[in-house]
Amino acid sequence: MGESEPISREKVGEQMKKSGLTNEIDNITYCEVKYPIKHIFVQSFGNIPISTTVLNSALVDSFGNYTSTDAAYIDERVCYYVEPDEFFMGESELRCIIEQTPSMKTASDAYAAASILLKSKLEKAACSG
């Protein structure tokens, strides 16, 4: 896997304007680098958080081990990673890519995705309450 530069929030905004996307994009910061994340609606799972393979590469070493406890925490909250150029595709194109992935079709992935979403909603509710 070749090294890619992290995608800046400004670059994300630029790409969204060019492509007419309306998905809200946030950032995850890991090792002082910001990586984009957004939610995509997938019929089987609801809204799932996705990011780029650039973030995934930062979270794991060449043996597939997490680089830190923070890396594991982040990875457990991102349901799917796409290539940086795919990240800027329209939601229907992304949904198609995600739904065609065999691992996303398994019951365990569905359960994991649902658990992450529920935990995220509970954390947000606790913070705003």
Helices and strands as residue ranges (DSSP letters): H 9-19, E 25-30, E 33-42, E 46-52, H 53-59, H 69-75, E 80-82, H 84-87, H 91-99, G 102-105, H 107-128
